[in-house]
Amino acid sequence: MLLALYLVVLFPVSMQQLLDFHHKLQAVLDHKNVVTDLLIKIEEKSKVKKIFIVYAIETKAKDDDTKWLTYWVVYASISLIECLIFLYLMLPIDSNGSVLLYTKFIRPLVLDHQKGIDEAIDKTSQFVSDSAKKGFLL
């Protein structure tokens, strides 16, 4: 329904055309195929059920609809951006995002703080070693 409202704003179409589109889209989504199987797996893994959107729309107080639907739109947008970032990091080229991120940010940061990092590792190692010795003696 939200998609229908969005389409009405963007494209001047009749309600019948929107209903026809909705029915065709629903038929495609109901048809079992690779894409729908993937969408089902995503829904199962994310634990976000599509019925929650319906619940948000059907509440008596309509002002909370905007809040919850805005939340889900932002959540989906962040997930999409995250996916695009991971794709950029894994591009199968020599200068992909992970190489750039490492050479421009991570490596200089580690090299600048290498002495402090080594000291922290040594202190942690000594603490764990001492704690283990005390634990075994009890």
The first five atom37 places (N, CA, C, CB, O) and aatype in JSON, in Angstrom:
{
  "aatype": [12, 10, 10, 0, 10, 18, 10, 19, 19, 10, 13, 14, 19, 15, 12, 5, 5, 10, 10, 3, 13, 8, 8, 11, 10, 5, 0, 19, 10, 3, 8, 11, 2, 19, 19, 16, 3, 10, 10, 9, 11, 9, 6, 6, 11, 15, 11, 19, 11, 11, 9, 13, 9, 19, 18, 0, 9, 6, 16, 11, 0, 11, 3, 3, 3, 16, 11, 17, 10, 16, 18, 17, 19, 19, 18, 0, 15, 9, 15, 10, 9, 6, 4, 10, 9, 13, 10, 18, 10, 12, 10, 14, 9, 3, 15, 2, 7, 15, 19, 10, 10, 18, 16, 11, 13, 9, 1, 14, 10, 19, 10, 3, 8, 5, 11, 7, 9, 3, 6, 0, 9, 3, 11, 16, 15, 5, 13, 19, 15, 3, 15, 0, 11, 11, 7, 13, 10, 10],
  "atom_mask": [
    [1, 1, 1, 1, 1],
    [1, 1, 1, 1, 1],
    [1, 1, 1, 1, 1],
    [1, 1, 1, 1, 1],
    [1, 1, 1, 1, 1],
    [1, 1, 1, 1, 1],
    [1, 1, 1, 1, 1],
    [1, 1, 1, 1, 1],
    [1, 1, 1, 1, 1],
    [1, 1, 1, 1, 1],
    [1, 1, 1, 1, 1],
    [1, 1, 1, 1, 1],
    [1, 1, 1, 1, 1],
    [1, 1, 1, 1, 1],
    [1, 1, 1, 1, 1],
    [1, 1, 1, 1, 1],
    [1, 1, 1, 1, 1],
    [1, 1, 1, 1, 1],
    [1, 1, 1, 1, 1],
    [1, 1, 1, 1, 1],
    [1, 1, 1, 1, 1],
    [1, 1, 1, 1, 1],
    [1, 1, 1, 1, 1],
    [1, 1, 1, 1, 1],
    [1, 1, 1, 1, 1],
    [1, 1, 1, 1, 1],
    [1, 1, 1, 1, 1],
    [1, 1, 1, 1, 1],
    [1, 1, 1, 1, 1],
    [1, 1, 1, 1, 1],
    [1, 1, 1, 1, 1],
    [1, 1, 1, 1, 1],
    [1, 1, 1, 1, 1],
    [1, 1, 1, 1, 1],
    [1, 1, 1, 1, 1],
    [1, 1, 1, 1, 1],
    [1, 1, 1, 1, 1],
    [1, 1, 1, 1, 1],
    [1, 1, 1, 1, 1],
    [1, 1, 1, 1, 1],
    [1, 1, 1, 1, 1],
    [1, 1, 1, 1, 1],
    [1, 1, 1, 1, 1],
    [1, 1, 1, 1, 1],
    [1, 1, 1, 1, 1],
    [1, 1, 1, 1, 1],
    [1, 1, 1, 1, 1],
    [1, 1, 1, 1, 1],
    [1, 1, 1, 1, 1],
    [1, 1, 1, 1, 1],
    [1, 1, 1, 1, 1],
    [1, 1, 1, 1, 1],
    [1, 1, 1, 1, 1],
    [1, 1, 1, 1, 1],
    [1, 1, 1, 1, 1],
    [1, 1, 1, 1, 1],
    [1, 1, 1, 1, 1],
    [1, 1, 1, 1, 1],
    [1, 1, 1, 1, 1],
    [1, 1, 1, 1, 1],
    [1, 1, 1, 1, 1],
    [1, 1, 1, 1, 1],
    [1, 1, 1, 1, 1],
    [1, 1, 1, 1, 1],
    [1, 1, 1, 1, 1],
    [1, 1, 1, 1, 1],
    [1, 1, 1, 1, 1],
    [1, 1, 1, 1, 1],
    [1, 1, 1, 1, 1],
    [1, 1, 1, 1, 1],
    [1, 1, 1, 1, 1],
    [1, 1, 1, 1, 1],
    [1, 1, 1, 1, 1],
    [1, 1, 1, 1, 1],
    [1, 1, 1, 1, 1],
    [1, 1, 1, 1, 1],
    [1, 1, 1, 1, 1],
    [1, 1, 1, 1, 1],
    [1, 1, 1, 1, 1],
    [1, 1, 1, 1, 1],
    [1, 1, 1, 1, 1],
    [1, 1, 1, 1, 1],
    [1, 1, 1, 1, 1],
    [1, 1, 1, 1, 1],
    [1, 1, 1, 1, 1],
    [1, 1, 1, 1, 1],
    [1, 1, 1, 1, 1],
    [1, 1, 1, 1, 1],
    [1, 1, 1, 1, 1],
    [1, 1, 1, 1, 1],
    [1, 1, 1, 1, 1],
    [1, 1, 1, 1, 1],
    [1, 1, 1, 1, 1],
    [1, 1, 1, 1, 1],
    [1, 1, 1, 1, 1],
    [1, 1, 1, 1, 1],
    [1, 1, 1, 0, 1],
    [1, 1, 1, 1, 1],
    [1, 1, 1, 1, 1],
    [1, 1, 1, 1, 1],
    [1, 1, 1, 1, 1],
    [1, 1, 1, 1, 1],
    [1, 1, 1, 1, 1],
    [1, 1, 1, 1, 1],
    [1, 1, 1, 1, 1],
    [1, 1, 1, 1, 1],
    [1, 1, 1, 1, 1],
    [1, 1, 1, 1, 1],
    [1, 1, 1, 1, 1],
    [1, 1, 1, 1, 1],
    [1, 1, 1, 1, 1],
    [1, 1, 1, 1, 1],
    [1, 1, 1, 1, 1],
    [1, 1, 1, 1, 1],
    [1, 1, 1, 1, 1],
    [1, 1, 1, 0, 1],
    [1, 1, 1, 1, 1],
    [1, 1, 1, 1, 1],
    [1, 1, 1, 1, 1],
    [1, 1, 1, 1, 1],
    [1, 1, 1, 1, 1],
    [1, 1, 1, 1, 1],
    [1, 1, 1, 1, 1],
    [1, 1, 1, 1, 1],
    [1, 1, 1, 1, 1],
    [1, 1, 1, 1, 1],
    [1, 1, 1, 1, 1],
    [1, 1, 1, 1, 1],
    [1, 1, 1, 1, 1],
    [1, 1, 1, 1, 1],
    [1, 1, 1, 1, 1],
    [1, 1, 1, 1, 1],
    [1, 1, 1, 1, 1],
    [1, 1, 1, 1, 1],
    [1, 1, 1, 0, 1],
    [1, 1, 1, 1, 1],
    [1, 1, 1, 1, 1],
    [1, 1, 1, 1, 1]
  ],
  "atom_positions": [
    [[0.82, -1.19, 0.0], [0.0, 0.0, 0.0], [0.87, 1.26, 0.0], [-0.94, -0.01, 1.2], [0.56, 2.24, -0.68]],
    [[1.94, 1.23, 0.77], [2.86, 2.36, 0.78], [3.47, 2.56, -0.6], [3.97, 2.14, 1.83], [3.64, 3.69, -1.06]],
    [[3.79, 1.46, -1.26], [4.32, 1.53, -2.61], [3.3, 2.17, -3.54], [4.7, 0.13, -3.12], [3.65, 2.97, -4.4]],
    [[2.04, 1.82, -3.37], [0.99, 2.39, -4.21], [0.9, 3.9, -4.02], [-0.36, 1.74, -3.89], [0.78, 4.64, -5.0]],
    [[0.97, 4.36, -2.78], [0.93, 5.8, -2.52], [2.14, 6.5, -3.13], [0.86, 6.07, -1.02], [2.02, 7.59, -3.69]],
    [[3.29, 5.87, -3.02], [4.52, 6.42, -3.59], [4.39, 6.53, -5.1], [5.73, 5.54, -3.21], [4.79, 7.54, -5.69]],
    [[3.84, 5.5, -5.74], [3.68, 5.51, -7.19], [2.68, 6.58, -7.64], [3.22, 4.14, -7.67], [2.88, 7.21, -8.68]],
    [[1.63, 6.78, -6.87], [0.63, 7.79, -7.22], [1.27, 9.18, -7.21], [-0.56, 7.75, -6.23], [0.97, 10.01, -8.07]],
    [[2.14, 9.42, -6.26], [2.8, 10.72, -6.18], [3.75, 10.91, -7.36], [3.57, 10.86, -4.85], [3.79, 11.98, -7.97]],
    [[4.52, 9.87, -7.68], [5.51, 9.99, -8.75], [4.91, 9.93, -10.15], [6.53, 8.91, -8.61], [5.31, 10.68, -11.03]],
    [[3.96, 9.04, -10.33], [3.38, 8.82, -11.66], [1.87, 8.95, -11.59], [3.78, 7.42, -12.21], [1.22, 8.26, -10.8]],
    [[1.31, 9.83, -12.4], [-0.16, 9.97, -12.39], [-0.82, 8.78, -13.08], [-0.58, 11.29, -13.09], [-0.94, 8.74, -14.31]],
    [[-1.25, 7.81, -12.28], [-1.91, 6.62, -12.81], [-3.24, 6.44, -12.09], [-1.01, 5.35, -12.64], [-3.47, 7.0, -11.01]],
    [[-4.09, 5.64, -12.7], [-5.39, 5.4, -12.08], [-5.27, 4.35, -10.98], [-6.42, 4.94, -13.14], [-4.3, 3.59, -10.93]],
    [[-6.25, 4.34, -10.1], [-6.25, 3.36, -9.02], [-6.35, 1.95, -9.58], [-7.4, 3.63, -8.04], [-5.77, 1.02, -9.03]],
    [[-7.08, 1.78, -10.68], [-7.2, 0.45, -11.28], [-5.85, -0.04, -11.79], [-8.22, 0.48, -12.43], [-5.51, -1.22, -11.64]],
    [[-5.07, 0.85, -12.39], [-3.73, 0.47, -12.85], [-2.86, 0.06, -11.67], [-3.08, 1.64, -13.62], [-2.08, -0.89, -11.76]],
    [[-2.98, 0.78, -10.56], [-2.21, 0.43, -9.37], [-2.64, -0.92, -8.81], [-2.37, 1.5, -8.29], [-1.8, -1.73, -8.42]],
    [[-3.94, -1.16, -8.78], [-4.42, -2.46, -8.29], [-3.96, -3.6, -9.19], [-5.95, -2.45, -8.19], [-3.57, -4.66, -8.71]],
    [[-4.0, -3.37, -10.5], [-3.51, -4.39, -11.43], [-2.03, -4.68, -11.2], [-3.74, -3.95, -12.89], [-1.6, -5.83, -11.17]],
    [[-1.26, -3.6, -11.03], [0.17, -3.76, -10.75], [0.39, -4.52, -9.44], [0.87, -2.39, -10.7], [1.24, -5.4, -9.35]],
    [[-0.4, -4.16, -8.43], [-0.27, -4.82, -7.13], [-0.56, -6.31, -7.25], [-1.23, -4.17, -6.11], [0.17, -7.13, -6.68]],
    [[-1.6, -6.66, -7.97], [-1.94, -8.09, -8.14], [-0.86, -8.83, -8.91], [-3.3, -8.23, -8.86], [-0.52, -9.96, -8.56]],
    [[-0.32, -8.21, -9.95], [0.76, -8.85, -10.71], [2.0, -9.03, -9.84], [1.11, -8.02, -11.96], [2.65, -10.08, -9.87]],
    [[2.33, -7.99, -9.08], [3.49, -8.08, -8.19], [3.28, -9.16, -7.13], [3.75, -6.72, -7.51], [4.2, -9.92, -6.84]],
    [[2.1, -9.22, -6.57], [1.81, -10.23, -5.56], [1.9, -11.63, -6.16], [0.42, -10.01, -4.95], [2.38, -12.56, -5.51]],
    [[1.43, -11.79, -7.39], [1.52, -13.09, -8.06], [2.98, -13.5, -8.27], [0.78, -13.06, -9.41], [3.34, -14.66, -8.09]],
    [[3.8, -12.54, -8.66], [5.23, -12.83, -8.84], [5.87, -13.21, -7.51], [5.97, -11.61, -9.45], [6.65, -14.16, -7.45]],
    [[5.53, -12.47, -6.45], [6.12, -12.76, -5.14], [5.6, -14.07, -4.55], [5.82, -11.62, -4.19], [6.31, -14.72, -3.78]],
    [[4.39, -14.46, -4.92], [3.84, -15.73, -4.42], [4.38, -16.92, -5.18], [2.33, -15.71, -4.51], [4.35, -18.05, -4.68]],
    [[4.88, -16.69, -6.39], [5.42, -17.78, -7.2], [6.78, -18.21, -6.64], [5.57, -17.35, -8.7], [7.67, -17.38, -6.45]],
    [[6.92, -19.5, -6.38], [8.17, -20.01, -5.8], [9.27, -20.01, -6.85], [7.96, -21.45, -5.23], [9.15, -20.63, -7.91]],
    [[10.36, -19.3, -6.53], [11.53, -19.27, -7.4], [12.76, -18.91, -6.57], [11.34, -18.25, -8.57], [12.67, -18.81, -5.34]],
    [[13.87, -18.72, -7.21], [15.12, -18.43, -6.5], [15.02, -17.14, -5.69], [16.29, -18.35, -7.48], [15.48, -17.07, -4.55]],
    [[14.42, -16.11, -6.29], [14.33, -14.82, -5.62], [13.43, -14.91, -4.39], [13.79, -13.75, -6.59], [13.8, -14.42, -3.32]],
    [[12.26, -15.52, -4.53], [11.37, -15.62, -3.37], [11.97, -16.51, -2.29], [10.0, -16.16, -3.8], [11.78, -16.25, -1.1]],
    [[12.69, -17.55, -2.68], [13.37, -18.38, -1.68], [14.39, -17.55, -0.92], [14.07, -19.59, -2.36], [14.52, -17.68, 0.3]],
    [[15.12, -16.7, -1.63], [16.1, -15.83, -0.99], [15.42, -14.84, -0.05], [16.93, -15.08, -2.05], [15.89, -14.61, 1.06]],
    [[14.31, -14.26, -0.49], [13.58, -13.31, 0.36], [13.06, -13.98, 1.63], [12.42, -12.69, -0.42], [13.08, -13.39, 2.7]],
    [[12.61, -15.22, 1.5], [12.14, -15.97, 2.67], [13.29, -16.21, 3.63], [11.51, -17.32, 2.24], [13.13, -16.07, 4.84]],
    [[14.46, -16.58, 3.1], [15.63, -16.8, 3.96], [16.03, -15.51, 4.66], [16.8, -17.34, 3.14], [16.38, -15.53, 5.85]],
    [[15.99, -14.39, 3.94], [16.34, -13.1, 4.55], [15.37, -12.78, 5.68], [16.33, -11.97, 3.49], [15.79, -12.32, 6.75]],
    [[14.09, -13.01, 5.44], [13.09, -12.75, 6.48], [13.32, -13.63, 7.7], [11.67, -12.98, 5.92], [13.2, -13.17, 8.83]],
    [[13.66, -14.9, 7.47], [13.91, -15.82, 8.58], [15.16, -15.42, 9.35], [14.05, -17.25, 8.06], [15.16, -15.45, 10.58]],
    [[16.22, -15.05, 8.64], [17.49, -14.71, 9.3], [17.4, -13.39, 10.05], [18.62, -14.64, 8.27], [17.95, -13.25, 11.14]],
    [[16.7, -12.41, 9.47], [16.63, -11.08, 10.09], [15.62, -11.04, 11.23], [16.28, -10.03, 9.05], [15.63, -10.12, 12.04]],
    [[14.75, -12.03, 11.3], [13.7, -12.1, 12.31], [12.7, -10.94, 12.19], [14.32, -12.1, 13.7], [11.91, -10.7, 13.11]],
    [[12.74, -10.23, 11.07], [11.81, -9.13, 10.84], [10.69, -9.67, 9.95], [12.52, -7.89, 10.18], [10.91, -9.97, 8.77]],
    [[9.52, -9.77, 10.5], [8.39, -10.32, 9.76], [7.65, -9.19, 9.05], [7.43, -11.08, 10.7], [7.46, -8.1, 9.59]],
    [[7.24, -9.46, 7.83], [6.54, -8.43, 7.07], [5.21, -8.06, 7.7], [6.32, -8.9, 5.64], [4.67, -6.99, 7.42]],
    [[4.66, -8.93, 8.54], [3.39, -8.63, 9.19], [3.51, -7.43, 10.13], [2.89, -9.85, 9.96], [2.52, -6.76, 10.39]],
    [[4.73, -7.14, 10.64], [4.91, -6.0, 11.53], [4.58, -4.69, 10.82], [6.34, -5.96, 12.05], [4.07, -3.76, 11.45]],
    [[4.85, -4.62, 9.54], [4.51, -3.41, 8.79], [2.99, -3.25, 8.73], [5.11, -3.46, 7.36], [2.47, -2.14, 8.87]],
    [[2.29, -4.35, 8.53], [0.83, -4.31, 8.51], [0.31, -3.88, 9.88], [0.24, -5.7, 8.12], [-0.6, -3.06, 9.97]],
    [[0.89, -4.43, 10.94], [0.48, -4.03, 12.29], [0.66, -2.53, 12.5], [1.27, -4.81, 13.35], [-0.2, -1.87, 13.09]],
    [[1.76, -2.0, 12.02], [2.03, -0.57, 12.17], [0.98, 0.25, 11.43], [3.43, -0.22, 11.66], [0.54, 1.29, 11.92]],
    [[0.6, -0.19, 10.26], [-0.39, 0.54, 9.46], [-1.77, 0.46, 10.09], [-0.43, -0.01, 8.03], [-2.53, 1.43, 10.04]],
    [[-2.1, -0.68, 10.69], [-3.45, -0.91, 11.2], [-3.7, -0.41, 12.62], [-3.75, -2.35, 11.13], [-4.79, -0.64, 13.15]],
    [[-2.76, 0.24, 13.25], [-3.0, 0.75, 14.59], [-4.0, 1.9, 14.55], [-1.69, 1.22, 15.24], [-4.16, 2.56, 13.52]],
    [[-4.67, 2.12, 15.68], [-5.68, 3.17, 15.73], [-5.06, 4.56, 15.65], [-6.51, 3.04, 17.0], [-5.59, 5.44, 14.97]],
    [[-3.96, 4.74, 16.35], [-3.28, 6.04, 16.31], [-2.4, 6.09, 15.07], [-2.42, 6.27, 17.61], [-1.41, 5.36, 14.96]],
    [[-2.75, 6.94, 14.15], [-2.04, 6.99, 12.87], [-0.7, 7.73, 12.96], [-2.91, 7.66, 11.82], [0.14, 7.58, 12.07]],
    [[-0.5, 8.52, 14.02], [0.76, 9.25, 14.11], [1.95, 8.33, 14.35], [0.69, 10.28, 15.23], [3.07, 8.65, 13.97]],
    [[1.71, 7.16, 14.97], [2.83, 6.24, 15.19], [3.18, 5.46, 13.92], [2.5, 5.26, 16.31], [4.27, 4.9, 13.82]],
    [[2.27, 5.44, 12.95], [2.58, 4.76, 11.68], [3.8, 5.39, 11.02], [1.37, 4.84, 10.72], [4.7, 4.7, 10.55]],
    [[3.81, 6.7, 11.01], [4.93, 7.4, 10.39], [6.23, 7.06, 11.1], [4.7, 8.92, 10.41], [7.26, 6.83, 10.46]],
    [[6.18, 7.01, 12.43], [7.38, 6.71, 13.19], [7.9, 5.32, 12.84], [7.1, 6.8, 14.7], [9.09, 5.16, 12.54]],
    [[7.04, 4.31, 12.87], [7.49, 2.94, 12.63], [7.85, 2.7, 11.17], [6.42, 1.96, 13.05], [8.84, 2.02, 10.88]],
    [[7.08, 3.23, 10.26], [7.4, 3.05, 8.85], [8.69, 3.8, 8.5], [6.25, 3.53, 7.96], [9.47, 3.33, 7.67]],
    [[8.89, 4.95, 9.12], [10.16, 5.67, 8.93], [11.31, 4.83, 9.45], [10.13, 7.04, 9.63], [12.37, 4.76, 8.82]],
    [[11.11, 4.2, 10.6], [12.15, 3.33, 11.16], [12.52, 2.24, 10.17], [11.68, 2.71, 12.49], [13.71, 1.99, 9.93]],
    [[11.52, 1.57, 9.6], [11.8, 0.45, 8.7], [12.45, 0.93, 7.4], [10.52, -0.31, 8.38], [13.29, 0.24, 6.84]],
    [[12.07, 2.1, 6.93], [12.7, 2.65, 5.73], [14.17, 2.97, 6.01], [11.96, 3.92, 5.24], [15.04, 2.67, 5.2]],
    [[14.43, 3.58, 7.16], [15.81, 3.89, 7.53], [16.61, 2.61, 7.73], [15.86, 4.76, 8.81], [17.75, 2.51, 7.28]],
    [[16.02, 1.62, 8.4], [16.69, 0.34, 8.62], [17.05, -0.32, 7.28], [15.78, -0.61, 9.45], [18.16, -0.8, 7.1]],
    [[16.11, -0.32, 6.36], [16.37, -0.91, 5.04], [17.44, -0.12, 4.3], [15.08, -0.95, 4.21], [18.29, -0.71, 3.62]],
    [[17.41, 1.2, 4.42], [18.42, 2.02, 3.74], [19.81, 1.76, 4.3], [18.08, 3.5, 3.89], [20.78, 1.65, 3.55]],
    [[19.91, 1.66, 5.61], [21.21, 1.37, 6.23], [21.7, -0.01, 5.8], [21.11, 1.45, 7.77], [22.88, -0.19, 5.52]],
    [[20.79, -0.98, 5.76], [21.18, -2.32, 5.32], [21.67, -2.31, 3.88], [20.0, -3.29, 5.46], [22.64, -2.99, 3.54]],
    [[21.01, -1.54, 3.03], [21.43, -1.44, 1.64], [22.8, -0.78, 1.53], [20.4, -0.65, 0.83], [23.66, -1.25, 0.78]],
    [[23.01, 0.3, 2.27], [24.31, 0.97, 2.26], [25.4, 0.03, 2.77], [24.27, 2.26, 3.12], [26.49, -0.02, 2.2]],
    [[25.1, -0.7, 3.83], [26.06, -1.67, 4.37], [26.42, -2.72, 3.32], [25.49, -2.34, 5.63], [27.58, -3.09, 3.17]],
    [[25.42, -3.2, 2.62], [25.66, -4.2, 1.57], [26.55, -3.62, 0.47], [24.32, -4.68, 0.97], [27.48, -4.28, 0.0]],
    [[26.27, -2.39, 0.06], [27.09, -1.76, -0.98], [28.53, -1.55, -0.52], [26.48, -0.42, -1.39], [29.46, -1.72, -1.3]],
    [[28.7, -1.19, 0.75], [30.06, -1.02, 1.29], [30.8, -2.35, 1.26], [30.02, -0.47, 2.73], [31.96, -2.4, 0.86]],
    [[30.15, -3.43, 1.69], [30.8, -4.74, 1.67], [31.14, -5.17, 0.25], [29.91, -5.79, 2.33], [32.2, -5.76, 0.01]],
    [[30.26, -4.88, -0.69], [30.57, -5.21, -2.08], [31.79, -4.43, -2.56], [29.36, -4.92, -2.99], [32.64, -4.98, -3.25]],
    [[31.86, -3.16, -2.2], [33.01, -2.34, -2.57], [34.29, -2.88, -1.94], [32.79, -0.87, -2.15], [35.35, -2.9, -2.57]],
    [[34.2, -3.31, -0.69], [35.38, -3.85, -0.01], [35.86, -5.15, -0.65], [35.07, -4.09, 1.46], [37.04, -5.48, -0.56]],
    [[34.96, -5.89, -1.27], [35.31, -7.2, -1.83], [35.46, -7.21, -3.34], [34.27, -8.21, -1.44], [35.59, -8.28, -3.93]],
    [[35.45, -6.06, -3.98], [35.59, -6.03, -5.44], [36.82, -6.83, -5.88], [35.69, -4.57, -5.94], [37.88, -6.72, -5.27]],
    [[36.68, -7.61, -6.93], [37.81, -8.44, -7.37], [38.79, -7.67, -8.25], [37.3, -9.65, -8.13], [39.11, -8.1, -9.37]],
    [[39.27, -6.55, -7.75], [40.28, -5.76, -8.46], [41.42, -5.47, -7.49], [39.66, -4.42, -9.03], [41.28, -5.65, -6.28]],
    [[42.54, -5.02, -8.04], [43.72, -4.79, -7.2], [43.53, -3.67, -6.18], [44.9, -4.48, -8.07], [44.04, -3.74, -5.07]],
    [[42.81, -2.65, -6.56], [42.64, -1.51, -5.65], [41.2, -1.43, -5.13], [43.02, -0.19, -6.35], [40.54, -0.4, -5.25]],
    [[40.72, -2.53, -4.57], [39.35, -2.53, -4.05], [39.28, -1.74, -2.74], [38.84, -3.97, -3.84], [40.28, -1.21, -2.27]],
    [[38.1, -1.66, -2.18], [37.89, -0.86, -0.98], [38.69, -1.31, 0.21], [0.0, 0.0, 0.0], [39.14, -0.47, 1.0]],
    [[38.89, -2.61, 0.37], [39.64, -3.09, 1.53], [41.1, -2.66, 1.45], [39.55, -4.61, 1.64], [41.7, -2.3, 2.46]],
    [[41.68, -2.71, 0.26], [43.07, -2.27, 0.08], [43.18, -0.77, 0.38], [43.58, -2.57, -1.36], [44.09, -0.34, 1.09]],
    [[42.27, 0.0, -0.16], [42.27, 1.45, 0.07], [42.09, 1.76, 1.56], [41.17, 2.12, -0.75], [42.83, 2.58, 2.11]],
    [[41.13, 1.13, 2.2], [40.87, 1.36, 3.61], [42.08, 1.0, 4.47], [39.65, 0.56, 4.06], [42.44, 1.73, 5.39]],
    [[42.71, -0.13, 4.15], [43.88, -0.55, 4.92], [45.05, 0.4, 4.72], [44.29, -1.97, 4.52], [45.66, 0.85, 5.69]],
    [[45.37, 0.72, 3.46], [46.57, 1.54, 3.19], [46.4, 3.0, 3.63], [46.9, 1.5, 1.71], [47.37, 3.63, 4.05]],
    [[45.2, 3.53, 3.54], [44.98, 4.94, 3.87], [44.69, 5.19, 5.35], [43.83, 5.48, 3.05], [45.03, 6.25, 5.88]],
    [[44.08, 4.21, 6.04], [43.64, 4.47, 7.41], [44.22, 3.49, 8.44], [42.15, 4.42, 7.47], [44.85, 3.91, 9.41]],
    [[43.99, 2.21, 8.24], [44.36, 1.22, 9.26], [45.87, 1.11, 9.44], [43.78, -0.14, 8.9], [46.36, 1.19, 10.56]],
    [[46.6, 0.94, 8.35], [48.06, 0.77, 8.44], [48.73, 1.97, 9.1], [48.65, 0.54, 7.05], [49.53, 1.78, 10.02]],
    [[48.45, 3.22, 8.66], [49.09, 4.36, 9.33], [48.73, 4.46, 10.82], [48.68, 5.65, 8.63], [49.57, 4.82, 11.64]],
    [[47.49, 4.13, 11.15], [47.06, 4.18, 12.55], [47.83, 3.15, 13.39], [45.55, 3.93, 12.66], [48.29, 3.47, 14.48]],
    [[47.96, 1.93, 12.88], [48.68, 0.88, 13.59], [50.16, 1.24, 13.71], [48.52, -0.48, 12.88], [50.74, 1.07, 14.78]],
    [[50.76, 1.73, 12.64], [52.18, 2.08, 12.69], [52.45, 3.23, 13.67], [52.67, 2.47, 11.29], [53.47, 3.24, 14.36]],
    [[51.54, 4.2, 13.72], [51.7, 5.32, 14.66], [51.59, 4.88, 16.12], [50.66, 6.39, 14.37], [52.21, 5.48, 16.99]],
    [[50.8, 3.85, 16.38], [50.54, 3.41, 17.75], [51.11, 2.03, 18.04], [49.05, 3.42, 18.02], [50.68, 1.36, 18.99]],
    [[52.07, 1.59, 17.25], [52.6, 0.23, 17.38], [53.21, -0.03, 18.76], [53.63, -0.02, 16.31], [53.01, -1.11, 19.33]],
    [[53.94, 0.93, 19.29], [54.58, 0.74, 20.59], [53.52, 0.54, 21.68], [55.49, 1.95, 20.93], [53.65, -0.36, 22.5]],
    [[52.51, 1.37, 21.69], [51.43, 1.26, 22.68], [50.66, -0.05, 22.53], [0.0, 0.0, 0.0], [50.28, -0.66, 23.53]],
    [[50.44, -0.47, 21.3], [49.74, -1.73, 21.05], [50.56, -2.9, 21.58], [49.45, -1.92, 19.54], [50.03, -3.79, 22.24]],
    [[51.87, -2.88, 21.29], [52.74, -3.95, 21.78], [52.77, -4.0, 23.3], [54.17, -3.77, 21.23], [52.75, -5.08, 23.89]],
    [[52.82, -2.82, 23.94], [52.82, -2.77, 25.41], [51.51, -3.33, 25.97], [53.03, -1.33, 25.89], [51.52, -4.06, 26.96]],
    [[50.39, -2.98, 25.35], [49.09, -3.48, 25.81], [49.01, -5.0, 25.66], [47.94, -2.81, 25.04], [48.47, -5.68, 26.53]],
    [[49.53, -5.52, 24.56], [49.54, -6.97, 24.35], [50.41, -7.65, 25.4], [50.03, -7.32, 22.92], [50.03, -8.68, 25.95]],
    [[51.59, -7.08, 25.67], [52.48, -7.66, 26.68], [51.84, -7.65, 28.06], [53.81, -6.89, 26.72], [51.9, -8.65, 28.78]],
    [[51.21, -6.52, 28.44], [50.55, -6.43, 29.75], [49.41, -7.44, 29.85], [50.02, -5.01, 29.98], [49.25, -8.1, 30.88]],
    [[48.62, -7.55, 28.8], [47.51, -8.5, 28.8], [48.01, -9.92, 28.89], [46.65, -8.32, 27.54], [47.47, -10.74, 29.64]],
    [[49.04, -10.22, 28.14], [49.63, -11.56, 28.17], [50.16, -11.89, 29.56], [50.76, -11.68, 27.13], [49.96, -13.0, 30.06]],
    [[50.84, -10.94, 30.18], [51.38, -11.15, 31.53], [50.25, -11.34, 32.54], [52.27, -9.97, 31.94], [50.33, -12.2, 33.41]],
    [[49.19, -10.52, 32.42], [48.05, -10.63, 33.33], [47.38, -12.0, 33.21], [47.04, -9.52, 33.04], [47.06, -12.63, 34.22]],
    [[47.16, -12.45, 31.98], [46.53, -13.76, 31.76], [47.42, -14.87, 32.3], [46.24, -13.98, 30.25], [46.93, -15.81, 32.93]],
    [[48.71, -14.76, 32.06], [49.66, -15.76, 32.54], [49.66, -15.82, 34.07], [51.07, -15.47, 32.02], [49.6, -16.9, 34.66]],
    [[49.72, -14.65, 34.72], [49.71, -14.6, 36.18], [48.4, -15.13, 36.75], [49.94, -13.17, 36.67], [48.39, -15.87, 37.73]],
    [[47.29, -14.76, 36.12], [45.98, -15.23, 36.59], [45.85, -16.74, 36.45], [44.86, -14.54, 35.81], [45.3, -17.4, 37.33]],
    [[46.36, -17.28, 35.36], [46.3, -18.73, 35.14], [47.14, -19.46, 36.18], [46.77, -19.09, 33.73], [46.73, -20.5, 36.7]],
    [[48.32, -18.93, 36.49], [49.19, -19.56, 37.49], [48.53, -19.54, 38.86], [50.56, -18.85, 37.56], [48.56, -20.54, 39.58]],
    [[47.92, -18.42, 39.22], [47.23, -18.32, 40.51], [46.03, -19.26, 40.56], [46.78, -16.87, 40.77], [45.76, -19.88, 41.58]],
    [[45.33, -19.37, 39.44], [44.16, -20.25, 39.39], [44.53, -21.71, 39.52], [0.0, 0.0, 0.0], [43.81, -22.47, 40.16]],
    [[45.64, -22.11, 38.94], [46.06, -23.5, 39.0], [46.61, -23.86, 40.38], [47.1, -23.78, 37.94], [46.59, -25.03, 40.76]],
    [[47.11, -22.88, 41.12], [47.67, -23.15, 42.44], [46.59, -23.32, 43.48], [48.61, -22.02, 42.86], [46.82, -23.96, 44.51]],
    [[45.41, -22.78, 43.25], [44.33, -22.9, 44.22], [43.78, -24.26, 44.15], [43.23, -21.89, 43.99], [42.85, -24.59, 44.88]]
  ]
}
